[in-house]
Amino acid sequence: MGFWPTAEPPLCVVVHCFYFRGGAELLFDGVKKHQVTLPCQPEPWDIRNLLKWIKHNLLKERPELFMQGESVRPGILVLINEADWELMGELDYKLQDQDNVLFISTLHGG
């Protein structure tokens, strides 16, 4: 028997870059770029799981300004490899190694 108790090892996603712009970076200690190696898990990483991970590991304050339910709040534009996430399957998009995910806040105070 190998290291993994199942026939196949858990799926790992290597390095991703997450970018926060348009004021969204303020919720992440002002850090605009995060290079992350996501932990291995039995199921493939999708955007839904990624958002949960971001909320628990990167988000520093005011989660209600970034998330609503299990998705991003209206007014947060999400791009996956420079394409609108609506074209990619939104929360169900399966992350690939080296994906870049950009979160841009379009909400501005007046």
C-alpha positions in Angstrom: 0.0 0.0 0.0 1.3 3.4 -0.9 1.2 6.7 1.0 -2.3 7.5 -0.1 -5.1 5.3 1.3 -7.1 5.4 -1.9 -6.1 4.3 -5.4 -5.4 7.9 -6.5 -3.7 10.6 -4.6 -5.6 13.8 -3.6 -5.6 16.4 -6.3 -3.1 19.3 -5.7 -3.1 22.6 -7.5 0.3 24.2 -7.8 1.0 27.9 -7.7 -1.8 30.3 -8.5 -1.7 34.1 -8.6 -4.6 35.9 -7.0 -4.9 39.6 -7.7 -7.1 42.1 -5.8 -7.7 45.5 -7.4 -10.1 48.4 -7.4 -10.0 48.7 -3.6 -10.6 44.9 -2.9 -6.9 44.7 -1.9 -7.7 46.8 1.2 -9.6 43.8 2.6 -6.4 41.8 2.2 -4.0 44.0 4.2 -3.4 46.1 1.0 -1.6 43.2 -0.7 -2.6 43.2 -4.4 -0.9 39.9 -5.5 -0.8 36.6 -3.7 1.1 33.6 -5.0 -0.5 30.5 -3.4 0.0 26.7 -3.5 -3.4 25.3 -2.6 -3.4 22.2 -0.3 -4.2 18.8 -1.7 -7.7 17.6 -1.4 -9.7 14.6 -2.7 -11.8 16.6 -5.1 -10.6 19.1 -7.8 -10.3 22.7 -6.6 -13.1 24.9 -8.0 -13.9 28.6 -7.6 -16.5 27.8 -4.9 -13.8 26.0 -2.7 -11.3 28.6 -3.6 -13.5 31.4 -2.2 -13.9 29.5 1.0 -10.2 29.1 1.3 -9.5 32.8 0.5 -12.1 33.8 3.2 -10.3 31.7 5.8 -6.7 32.2 4.8 -6.3 35.6 3.1 -9.2 37.9 3.9 -8.2 40.1 6.8 -11.3 42.2 7.4 -14.9 42.9 6.5 -15.8 39.7 4.7 -19.3 41.1 3.9 -17.6 43.5 1.5 -16.0 40.7 -0.5 -18.4 37.7 -0.2 -22.1 37.2 -0.2 -23.2 33.6 0.6 -20.7 31.3 -1.1 -19.9 33.7 -3.9 -18.4 37.1 -4.4 -20.5 40.1 -3.6 -22.2 41.9 -6.5 -19.8 44.5 -7.8 -16.7 42.2 -7.6 -15.6 41.4 -11.1 -13.8 38.0 -11.4 -11.5 37.2 -14.2 -9.9 33.8 -14.7 -6.8 34.0 -17.0 -8.1 37.4 -18.2 -11.6 36.0 -19.1 -14.8 36.8 -17.4 -15.7 34.0 -15.0 -19.2 34.0 -16.3 -17.8 32.5 -19.5 -15.8 29.9 -17.5 -18.5 28.4 -15.4 -18.4 30.8 -12.4 -18.3 28.9 -9.1 -18.0 25.5 -10.9 -14.8 26.4 -12.8 -12.2 23.8 -12.0 -8.8 25.4 -11.3 -5.8 24.4 -13.3 -2.2 24.7 -12.4 -0.8 28.2 -13.0 -4.3 29.8 -13.3 -4.5 33.6 -12.5 -7.6 34.8 -10.8 -8.3 38.5 -10.6 -10.8 40.1 -8.3 -11.7 43.7 -9.1 -14.0 45.8 -6.9 -16.3 48.0 -9.0 -17.8 49.5 -5.9 -16.6 52.9 -4.9 -17.7 55.3 -2.2 -18.8 58.8 -3.2 
